[in-house]
């Protein structure tokens, strides 16, 4: 199984991305959810995850960005079998997403429920928030 030994820190102050070592470097990353407003610095992360064979799930604009890189990605809507709603603001609020993130693989009862409800584990989450103040000021 692939391991993610480092991650790129996306900094909102537009500095060049810097590499950080993940302290829990022994955790094997098999799947990741990516959903970001700011795409700057995202390409090296996506390329590293692809190199490591990590299965990617994504939403909307982030999914489009990843697909344009030629990297395979599963739309969250395919995972949840539910469409993005409320102007794209509600995509990942679903038990198949949160169950995959919160499921404890060292607890038999959690593993059994993940299997029962066909919920794939999600090992890594990469998200940021859209510019709330700007959005509200713009009337969106």
N, C-alpha and C positions, 0 to 999 in steps of 0.2 A: 504494500500500500504506500502511496506517496505521502511525504511529510512536507509541510510548509515550514521551512526553517526561518523565514524572515518575511516581513510585510513592508509595504511602502506606506509611510505615514503621509496622508494627504493633509496639507496645511492650508487653511483658508486664507492665509495672508499672502498666498501666491509665491512662497518660496519654492525652490526646487524640492521635489519629494526626497525624503531621506529614508534610509533603510534602518529598520529596528529589528532586533532579534526578538522572537516570541519566547518568553521565559518557559512556557510549557511546550518546548520544542518537540517533545515526545508525542504530542497529540497528533494522530494521523487525520488529516483533513481529506475527506472523500467527497464532500458536497459543500456548496457555498451559495448563499443568497446575496445578490448584489442589487441595490436599489438606491441610487444616488441622484441628487439634483445637479451637483457639481461634478463634471466628468474629468476635469483636469487631473492628470496623474493616475487616472484609472487604467490606462492601457498597459503599463508594466505589471500591474497586479493581475489583470486578466490574462496576460501572456504567461506569467509565472504559474497561475492556477491551471491554465491549459497544459503547460509543460509537465506539471505534476499529475495530470489526469484527473483533476477535480471536476465533478459534475456541477455545472452552473445553473442556477435558477435566477430569473430576473424579471423586471417589470418595465413596461412602457419604454421611455426614452433610454434607459440603461440597457434594456434588452436590444433596442435598435443599435445602440453604440457597439455592443458586443458583437452582434451579427455583422455589422460593417467591418469589424476586424477579421471576420472570417472564422470566428470561434463559435463552437456549438453552445447553445444555451436553451434551456427549457423555460418557456413562459410560465410565470406563476399561475396564470389562468388555467394552464394545462394541468398543473398540480392540484389546484383547488376545484377545478371544473366550475368555476364561478367567475363572472366577468369583473373587470375593473369598474367601479361605480363612483358616483358623485364627482364627476369631472376628473377621474383618475386619482382622486385623493384616497380612495379606499381600495387597496389591492391585496395587501398581505395580512389583513386582519381576519384570519381564518384558522380553524383548528388544525388543518393540515400543514400550515406554516408554523404556528406557535407550538404545536405538538412536536414537530420535527426539531425545533430549536430546544425545547424544554425537556424532551424525552431523555431519561437517564438510562444509558445503555448498560450500566452495571446493576440495574434493578430489573429482575425478571418480570415483574408485573408491568412496568413501563414498556419493556420490549414486547411483551405479549399484546399490549394495547396498540402499540405502533403497528405491529403486524396485523392485528384484527381490523384496524381502520385504514390500512394501506397508507400509512404515513411514513415517508422517507425521512431518515435522520438528516438534519442540517447542522454541519459542524462549524461553519464560519458565517458570520453575518457582516456585511459591509454596507452601511447606510449613512446617510446624512439627512439633514432636514432642509426642506425648501425654504427660501428667504421669507419667513412668515410676515414680517413687518412690511416688506415691499409688496407682497401679495395682497395683504389687507388694504394697504394704501392705494393699490391699483384697482381695488374693487372686485378682485377675482374671488 
